[in-house]
Every structure is written in C-alpha cells, then in structure tokens.
Amino acid sequence: GGERADRRHPVHHERAAGVSDLLADLQHHGRQPVRRQVRPLRQPHRLHLQRLLHQQHDRVHGDEQHAVLLDQSQGQLRQRGRRVPRAAAS
C-alpha cells in the first residue's frame, strides 16, 4: 500500500527534496553562515542574563534598605502610638 500513498501525496516527496536541497546548500556554504547565526543569538542572551543578575542584585539591596527604613519608621510609629516594645511587637 505504500506506493499508492506516495502517488496520492507527491507533496511529501517535494518536501523531502526541499529539505535535502537546504542541507546541500548549508554543506556547500560550509560552517560560516551557521556560526554567524549562532553568535548573535548567544551574545544577547549572555548580556540579558548579566542584566537580569545585575537587576536582581540592585533590587535586593534596594529592597533591603527600603524595608529597613520602612521597618524603622513603622517601629517608631508603633512605639509612639501603642508604646509597645519593638521585640514584643515582632
């Protein structure tokens, strides 16, 4: 039954031929086009990772300071309002 299916669907053969043509093209050009495609993909990714790490680093420090300041001001307000010691409150 395989031959009939092949006659019915010549598209499959065209597709296969197209793929082999592409492969032949790549082999003809050698590795340079591939390498040129890979490098731009790899580098922005690395830059993106560095930027993400940097943002996380900054964010952590900024949030810590911010949290400390908030904590201090809230603690002062708490002490003023309820006169509850900080340790007991937390």
OpenMM code with the backbone's topology and positions (N, CA, C; nanometers):
from openmm import Vec3, app, unit

residues = "GLY GLY GLU ARG ALA ASP ARG ARG HIS PRO VAL HIS HIS GLU ARG ALA ALA GLY VAL SER ASP LEU LEU ALA ASP LEU GLN HIS HIS GLY ARG GLN PRO VAL ARG ARG GLN VAL ARG PRO LEU ARG GLN PRO HIS ARG LEU HIS LEU GLN ARG LEU LEU HIS GLN GLN HIS ASP ARG VAL HIS GLY ASP GLU GLN HIS ALA VAL LEU LEU ASP GLN SER GLN GLY GLN LEU ARG GLN ARG GLY ARG ARG VAL PRO ARG ALA ALA ALA SER".split()
positions = [
    Vec3(0.0799, -0.1227, 0.0000),
    Vec3(0.0000, 0.0000, 0.0000),
    Vec3(0.0818, 0.1256, 0.0000),
    Vec3(0.2120, 0.1135, 0.0216),
    Vec3(0.2925, 0.2345, 0.0336),
    Vec3(0.3039, 0.3107, -0.0969),
    Vec3(0.3104, 0.2363, -0.2094),
    Vec3(0.3292, 0.3031, -0.3387),
    Vec3(0.2096, 0.3905, -0.3727),
    Vec3(0.0908, 0.3388, -0.3452),
    Vec3(-0.0295, 0.4167, -0.3745),
    Vec3(-0.0290, 0.5480, -0.2969),
    Vec3(0.0055, 0.5387, -0.1695),
    Vec3(0.0060, 0.6579, -0.0857),
    Vec3(0.1050, 0.7600, -0.1411),
    Vec3(0.2193, 0.7108, -0.1896),
    Vec3(0.3191, 0.8022, -0.2446),
    Vec3(0.2652, 0.8730, -0.3687),
    Vec3(0.1920, 0.7985, -0.4525),
    Vec3(0.1368, 0.8606, -0.5726),
    Vec3(0.0303, 0.9625, -0.5359),
    Vec3(-0.0449, 0.9316, -0.4320),
    Vec3(-0.1513, 1.0230, -0.3927),
    Vec3(-0.0940, 1.1521, -0.3332),
    Vec3(0.0164, 1.1401, -0.2607),
    Vec3(0.0705, 1.2573, -0.1910),
    Vec3(0.2120, 1.2893, -0.2385),
    Vec3(0.2223, 1.3547, -0.3544),
    Vec3(0.3557, 1.3926, -0.4024),
    Vec3(0.4165, 1.5061, -0.3192),
    Vec3(0.3321, 1.5707, -0.2405),
    Vec3(0.3802, 1.6820, -0.1585),
    Vec3(0.4916, 1.6353, -0.0664),
    Vec3(0.4751, 1.5136, -0.0136),
    Vec3(0.5740, 1.4610, 0.0796),
    Vec3(0.7114, 1.4545, 0.0124),
    Vec3(0.7123, 1.4093, -0.1140),
    Vec3(0.8394, 1.3994, -0.1865),
    Vec3(0.8968, 1.5384, -0.2092),
    Vec3(0.8112, 1.6334, -0.2450),
    Vec3(0.8592, 1.7699, -0.2668),
    Vec3(0.9227, 1.8237, -0.1395),
    Vec3(0.8551, 1.7978, -0.0280),
    Vec3(0.9064, 1.8461, 0.0996),
    Vec3(1.0445, 1.7853, 0.1275),
    Vec3(1.0544, 1.6537, 0.1059),
    Vec3(1.1812, 1.5849, 0.1316),
    Vec3(1.2907, 1.6424, 0.0425),
    Vec3(1.2567, 1.6681, -0.0840),
    Vec3(1.3548, 1.7240, -0.1769),
    Vec3(1.3978, 1.8625, -0.1284),
    Vec3(1.3007, 1.9407, -0.0814),
    Vec3(1.3325, 2.0740, -0.0319),
    Vec3(1.4295, 2.0681, 0.0842),
    Vec3(1.4065, 1.9739, 0.1739),
    Vec3(1.4937, 1.9602, 0.2903),
    Vec3(1.6347, 1.9242, 0.2462),
    Vec3(1.6450, 1.8264, 0.1562),
    Vec3(1.7786, 1.7842, 0.1119),
    Vec3(1.8477, 1.8988, 0.0388),
    Vec3(1.7709, 1.9796, -0.0355),
    Vec3(1.8297, 2.0956, -0.1025),
    Vec3(1.8869, 2.1923, 0.0003),
    Vec3(1.8103, 2.2175, 0.1048),
    Vec3(1.8573, 2.3067, 0.2104),
    Vec3(1.9857, 2.2533, 0.2722),
    Vec3(1.9869, 2.1236, 0.3009),
    Vec3(2.1058, 2.0624, 0.3608),
    Vec3(2.2248, 2.0757, 0.2668),
    Vec3(2.2017, 2.0493, 0.1375),
    Vec3(2.3100, 2.0614, 0.0395),
    Vec3(2.3606, 2.2052, 0.0364),
    Vec3(2.2675, 2.3000, 0.0429),
    Vec3(2.3029, 2.4410, 0.0441),
    Vec3(2.3935, 2.4719, 0.1626),
    Vec3(2.3524, 2.4268, 0.2798),
    Vec3(2.4313, 2.4518, 0.4004),
    Vec3(2.5699, 2.3905, 0.3882),
    Vec3(2.5742, 2.2658, 0.3392),
    Vec3(2.7033, 2.1989, 0.3244),
    Vec3(2.7906, 2.2736, 0.2243),
    Vec3(2.7271, 2.3263, 0.1190),
    Vec3(2.8014, 2.3995, 0.0168),
    Vec3(2.8625, 2.5252, 0.0773),
    Vec3(2.7866, 2.5946, 0.1589),
    Vec3(2.8362, 2.7189, 0.2183),
    Vec3(2.9382, 2.6919, 0.3279),
    Vec3(2.9360, 2.5734, 0.3839),
    Vec3(3.0267, 2.5451, 0.4939),
    Vec3(2.9683, 2.5933, 0.6250),
    Vec3(3.0530, 2.6124, 0.7248),
    Vec3(3.0022, 2.6409, 0.8591),
    Vec3(2.9866, 2.7895, 0.8875),
    Vec3(3.0441, 2.8752, 0.8044),
    Vec3(3.0439, 3.0176, 0.8383),
    Vec3(2.9046, 3.0774, 0.8578),
    Vec3(2.8097, 3.0549, 0.7646),
    Vec3(2.6770, 3.1136, 0.7853),
    Vec3(2.6140, 3.0677, 0.9162),
    Vec3(2.6344, 2.9400, 0.9485),
    Vec3(2.5779, 2.8873, 1.0722),
    Vec3(2.6401, 2.9585, 1.1914),
    Vec3(2.7732, 2.9716, 1.1875),
    Vec3(2.8414, 3.0338, 1.3001),
    Vec3(2.7952, 3.1794, 1.3154),
    Vec3(2.7743, 3.2456, 1.2017),
    Vec3(2.7315, 3.3848, 1.2073),
    Vec3(2.5913, 3.3949, 1.2691),
    Vec3(2.5086, 3.2921, 1.2448),
    Vec3(2.3746, 3.2940, 1.3029),
    Vec3(2.3780, 3.2661, 1.4525),
    Vec3(2.4673, 3.1758, 1.4926),
    Vec3(2.4682, 3.1326, 1.6326),
    Vec3(2.5213, 3.2420, 1.7240),
    Vec3(2.6270, 3.3116, 1.6799),
    Vec3(2.6909, 3.4072, 1.7704),
    Vec3(2.5954, 3.5190, 1.8151),
    Vec3(2.5224, 3.5842, 1.7215),
    Vec3(2.4303, 3.6892, 1.7673),
    Vec3(2.3224, 3.6352, 1.8606),
    Vec3(2.2869, 3.5083, 1.8448),
    Vec3(2.1879, 3.4501, 1.9353),
    Vec3(2.2471, 3.4345, 2.0747),
    Vec3(2.3739, 3.3921, 2.0784),
    Vec3(2.4314, 3.3586, 2.2074),
    Vec3(2.4625, 3.4843, 2.2894),
    Vec3(2.5137, 3.5886, 2.2221),
    Vec3(2.5646, 3.7021, 2.2983),
    Vec3(2.4547, 3.7846, 2.3658),
    Vec3(2.3497, 3.8239, 2.2936),
    Vec3(2.2435, 3.8984, 2.3635),
    Vec3(2.1882, 3.8198, 2.4810),
    Vec3(2.1864, 3.6869, 2.4670),
    Vec3(2.1370, 3.6044, 2.5766),
    Vec3(2.2257, 3.6249, 2.6988),
    Vec3(2.3585, 3.6240, 2.6749),
    Vec3(2.4512, 3.6418, 2.7864),
    Vec3(2.4334, 3.7813, 2.8467),
    Vec3(2.4219, 3.8816, 2.7595),
    Vec3(2.4013, 4.0184, 2.8076),
    Vec3(2.2717, 4.0262, 2.8872),
    Vec3(2.1683, 3.9608, 2.8351),
    Vec3(2.0388, 3.9613, 2.9021),
    Vec3(2.0514, 3.8997, 3.0409),
    Vec3(2.1242, 3.7879, 3.0491),
    Vec3(2.1441, 3.7225, 3.1788),
    Vec3(2.2192, 3.8146, 3.2737),
    Vec3(2.3261, 3.8772, 3.2237),
    Vec3(2.4031, 3.9686, 3.3080),
    Vec3(2.3131, 4.0811, 3.3580),
    Vec3(2.2313, 4.1353, 3.2665),
    Vec3(2.1443, 4.2465, 3.3046),
    Vec3(2.0448, 4.2000, 3.4108),
    Vec3(1.9898, 4.0792, 3.3911),
    Vec3(1.8960, 4.0241, 3.4890),
    Vec3(1.9630, 4.0092, 3.6248),
    Vec3(2.0832, 3.9504, 3.6249),
    Vec3(2.1553, 3.9317, 3.7507),
    Vec3(2.1804, 4.0664, 3.8161),
    Vec3(2.2208, 4.1643, 3.7350),
    Vec3(2.2501, 4.2970, 3.7881),
    Vec3(2.1239, 4.3579, 3.8492),
    Vec3(2.0121, 4.3453, 3.7763),
    Vec3(1.8859, 4.3993, 3.8272),
    Vec3(1.8488, 4.3326, 3.9591),
    Vec3(1.8613, 4.2003, 3.9630),
    Vec3(1.8290, 4.1291, 4.0865),
    Vec3(1.9165, 4.1788, 4.1999),
    Vec3(2.0465, 4.1941, 4.1707),
    Vec3(2.1413, 4.2395, 4.2721),
    Vec3(2.0992, 4.3756, 4.3248),
    Vec3(2.0736, 4.4694, 4.2312),
    Vec3(2.0328, 4.6037, 4.2725),
    Vec3(1.9016, 4.5981, 4.3498),
    Vec3(1.8091, 4.5184, 4.2982),
    Vec3(1.6762, 4.5144, 4.3580),
    Vec3(1.6854, 4.4642, 4.5020),
    Vec3(1.7655, 4.3614, 4.5234),
    Vec3(1.7772, 4.3044, 4.6579),
    Vec3(1.8281, 4.4091, 4.7549),
    Vec3(1.9361, 4.4767, 4.7159),
    Vec3(1.9934, 4.5761, 4.8069),
    Vec3(1.8959, 4.6914, 4.8285),
    Vec3(1.8356, 4.7384, 4.7200),
    Vec3(1.7417, 4.8489, 4.7323),
    Vec3(1.6251, 4.8114, 4.8220),
    Vec3(1.5701, 4.6925, 4.8004),
    Vec3(1.4553, 4.6499, 4.8801),
    Vec3(1.4934, 4.6323, 5.0261),
    Vec3(1.6143, 4.5797, 5.0498),
    Vec3(1.6568, 4.5620, 5.1887),
    Vec3(1.6617, 4.6965, 5.2595),
    Vec3(1.7277, 4.7933, 5.1969),
    Vec3(1.7368, 4.9263, 5.2576),
    Vec3(1.5974, 4.9838, 5.2782),
    Vec3(1.5151, 4.9720, 5.1747),
    Vec3(1.3802, 5.0257, 5.1818),
    Vec3(1.3030, 4.9590, 5.2955),
    Vec3(1.3168, 4.8280, 5.3042),
    Vec3(1.2458, 4.7536, 5.4083),
    Vec3(1.2934, 4.7980, 5.5461),
    Vec3(1.4247, 4.8183, 5.5593),
    Vec3(1.4787, 4.8614, 5.6890),
    Vec3(1.4220, 4.9973, 5.7252),
    Vec3(1.4223, 5.0897, 5.6298),
    Vec3(1.3700, 5.2238, 5.6563),
    Vec3(1.2226, 5.2150, 5.6948),
    Vec3(1.1461, 5.1369, 5.6178),
    Vec3(1.0043, 5.1202, 5.6492),
    Vec3(0.9881, 5.0617, 5.7890),
    Vec3(1.0687, 4.9618, 5.8187),
    Vec3(1.0616, 4.8967, 5.9483),
    Vec3(1.0879, 4.9966, 6.0600),
    Vec3(1.1901, 5.0775, 6.0427),
    Vec3(1.2251, 5.1756, 6.1450),
    Vec3(1.1103, 5.2742, 6.1653),
    Vec3(1.0586, 5.3281, 6.0534),
    Vec3(0.9527, 5.4283, 6.0667),
    Vec3(0.8269, 5.3648, 6.1260),
    Vec3(0.7951, 5.2435, 6.0837),
    Vec3(0.6781, 5.1755, 6.1400),
    Vec3(0.6997, 5.1487, 6.2883),
    Vec3(0.8236, 5.1088, 6.3230),
    Vec3(0.8543, 5.0832, 6.4633),
    Vec3(0.8374, 5.2092, 6.5461),
    Vec3(0.8849, 5.3222, 6.4945),
    Vec3(0.8709, 5.4488, 6.5668),
    Vec3(0.7232, 5.4825, 6.5839),
    Vec3(0.6463, 5.4676, 6.4761),
    Vec3(0.5033, 5.4963, 6.4837),
    Vec3(0.4374, 5.4046, 6.5864),
    Vec3(0.4770, 5.2788, 6.5838),
    Vec3(0.4187, 5.1820, 6.6751),
    Vec3(0.4494, 5.2233, 6.8198),
    Vec3(0.5750, 5.2574, 6.8422),
    Vec3(0.6145, 5.2958, 6.9781),
    Vec3(0.5387, 5.4209, 7.0208),
    Vec3(0.5245, 5.5167, 6.9291),
    Vec3(0.4530, 5.6396, 6.9633),
    Vec3(0.3067, 5.6091, 6.9939),
    Vec3(0.2464, 5.5252, 6.9053),
    Vec3(0.1026, 5.5015, 6.9185),
    Vec3(0.0689, 5.4118, 7.0366),
    Vec3(0.1276, 5.2926, 7.0393),
    Vec3(0.0853, 5.1960, 7.1409),
    Vec3(0.1850, 5.1862, 7.2568),
    Vec3(0.3047, 5.2401, 7.2368),
    Vec3(0.4123, 5.2267, 7.3360),
    Vec3(0.4424, 5.0791, 7.3629),
    Vec3(0.4420, 5.0015, 7.2533),
    Vec3(0.4762, 4.8596, 7.2657),
    Vec3(0.6222, 4.8424, 7.2244),
    Vec3(0.7025, 4.7716, 7.3057),
    Vec3(0.8427, 4.7487, 7.2685),
    Vec3(0.8516, 4.6743, 7.1359),
    Vec3(0.9565, 4.7057, 7.0607),
    Vec3(0.9724, 4.6504, 6.9272),
    Vec3(0.9784, 4.4978, 6.9319),
    Vec3(1.0510, 4.4407, 7.0242),
    Vec3(1.0691, 4.2959, 7.0311),
    Vec3(0.9349, 4.2267, 7.0554),
    Vec3(0.8552, 4.2828, 7.1434),
    Vec3(0.7260, 4.2221, 7.1742),
    Vec3(0.6340, 4.2295, 7.0522),
    Vec3(0.6434, 4.3402, 6.9793),
    Vec3(0.5561, 4.3573, 6.8633),
    Vec3(0.5898, 4.2537, 6.7560),
    Vec3(0.7183, 4.2305, 6.7310),
    Vec3(0.7553, 4.1366, 6.6266),
    Vec3(0.7727, 3.9985, 6.6878),
] * unit.nanometer
topology = app.Topology()
chain = topology.addChain("A")
for resn in residues:
    res = topology.addResidue(resn, chain)
    for name in ("N", "CA", "C"):
        topology.addAtom(name, app.Element.getBySymbol(name[0]), res)
